[in-house]
Amino acid sequence: MNITYPTAIKPADLFSKMSPQGRVARLSHFPLVRVFVVALFLVPVFAFNVLLVFQVIEQVEEPLATYIDTIRMLLMIPLLLLAYGLYCRYFENRKAMEISLPGAGNEWAAGFLAATTLAVMFVALISVFASFDILEYRATSVLLTNFLTFTAGSLLQDLILVCVVFRLVEEYSGTWIALVVSLLIFALVHAGNPNQTLVTTTFL
């Protein structure tokens, strides 16, 4: 099967194709307003997720609850991408090139390999300085569930911080300001993590 990859994506391809006329229309395309609009597109996905958790998963016994929870996580990933794609199509009048499928497999594999390598390196360094101990081994099913949980969480984080905040601020104010704003938000969001300090937050 031959796959036709798109031509190189230009920065303009990631910006809104709408040409708002009038004060109200221009206000609706201000970055903060568009972040709120994206949230509205994501609300049905979150509502579906909450419904599955409280009305289905918490009402059944194990191991069925774990199986349903795994399916829930698998569904969250395409649903989040679909919601974002619909926002781009109907509010920005463009195709969401940043989440297009052609070439996504290779890009995902490269990113996964790079992230895994870095994680292994960090754990190895921590182990060398005797700051890391394995307390217990968990079942493979726990690893799979955690993998899906963090995958969906990371996807949501990147959708908000990169595809929404960074991209919209870049369109409105330029790349450097968008980079500073997205990094500040990223650091603040993670400032409440366990054992987080001012130093670790700064280096985020």
VENWO-V918235 format. One record per residue. N is the residue number from 1. D_LAST is the distance of its C-alpha to the last C-alpha in Angstrom with 1 decimal. Layout:
# VENWO-V918235
N_D_LAST + N_D_LAST
This chain:
# VENWO-V918235
1_41.8 + 2_40.6 + 3_37.4 + 4_37.3 + 5_33.9 + 6_33.2 + 7_33.2 + 8_30.1 + 9_28.2 + 10_28.3 + 11_25.9 + 12_28.8 + 13_29.1 + 14_25.8 + 15_27.1 + 16_29.6 + 17_33.2 + 18_34.5 + 19_36.5 + 20_36.6 + 21_39.8 + 22_40.3 + 23_38.1 + 24_37.3 + 25_36.4 + 26_34.1 + 27_32.5 + 28_31.8 + 29_29.8 + 30_27.5 + 31_23.8 + 32_23.5 + 33_26.8 + 34_25.9 + 35_22.8 + 36_25.3 + 37_27.7 + 38_25.3 + 39_24.8 + 40_28.6 + 41_28.8 + 42_26.3 + 43_28.2 + 44_31.0 + 45_28.6 + 46_27.0 + 47_30.6 + 48_31.8 + 49_29.0 + 50_29.9 + 51_33.6 + 52_33.3 + 53_31.4 + 54_33.7 + 55_36.9 + 56_37.0 + 57_34.7 + 58_35.2 + 59_38.9 + 60_39.6 + 61_39.8 + 62_38.0 + 63_37.8 + 64_38.3 + 65_35.4 + 66_33.0 + 67_34.6 + 68_34.3 + 69_30.7 + 70_30.0 + 71_31.9 + 72_30.0 + 73_26.7 + 74_28.4 + 75_29.7 + 76_26.5 + 77_25.0 + 78_27.9 + 79_28.5 + 80_25.1 + 81_25.7 + 82_29.2 + 83_28.3 + 84_26.0 + 85_28.7 + 86_31.3 + 87_29.3 + 88_29.1 + 89_32.8 + 90_34.3 + 91_32.2 + 92_31.1 + 93_34.1 + 94_32.4 + 95_31.5 + 96_27.9 + 97_27.6 + 98_23.9 + 99_24.8 + 100_28.3 + 101_29.7 + 102_31.2 + 103_29.0 + 104_26.4 + 105_27.5 + 106_26.8 + 107_23.5 + 108_22.5 + 109_23.9 + 110_22.1 + 111_18.7 + 112_19.5 + 113_20.8 + 114_17.8 + 115_15.3 + 116_18.0 + 117_18.4 + 118_14.8 + 119_14.9 + 120_18.3 + 121_17.3 + 122_14.6 + 123_17.2 + 124_19.8 + 125_18.2 + 126_17.7 + 127_21.3 + 128_22.6 + 129_21.5 + 130_23.2 + 131_20.3 + 132_20.8 + 133_24.0 + 134_25.4 + 135_27.2 + 136_28.8 + 137_29.2 + 138_29.0 + 139_31.1 + 140_30.2 + 141_30.4 + 142_27.5 + 143_25.3 + 144_26.5 + 145_25.9 + 146_22.3 + 147_21.7 + 148_23.2 + 149_21.4 + 150_17.9 + 151_19.2 + 152_20.4 + 153_17.3 + 154_15.1 + 155_17.9 + 156_18.0 + 157_14.3 + 158_14.8 + 159_18.1 + 160_16.9 + 161_13.8 + 162_15.2 + 163_18.9 + 164_19.4 + 165_17.1 + 166_16.2 + 167_19.7 + 168_21.6 + 169_20.0 + 170_20.5 + 171_24.1 + 172_24.6 + 173_22.9 + 174_21.8 + 175_18.9 + 176_17.1 + 177_17.2 + 178_16.1 + 179_13.0 + 180_12.1 + 181_13.2 + 182_11.4 + 183_7.9 + 184_9.0 + 185_10.4 + 186_7.6 + 187_5.7 + 188_9.4 + 189_10.4 + 190_8.3 + 191_9.2 + 192_12.5 + 193_11.7 + 194_14.1 + 195_13.6 + 196_10.4 + 197_10.7 + 198_10.0 + 199_8.8 + 200_6.3 + 201_5.2 + 202_5.5 + 203_3.8 + 204_0.0
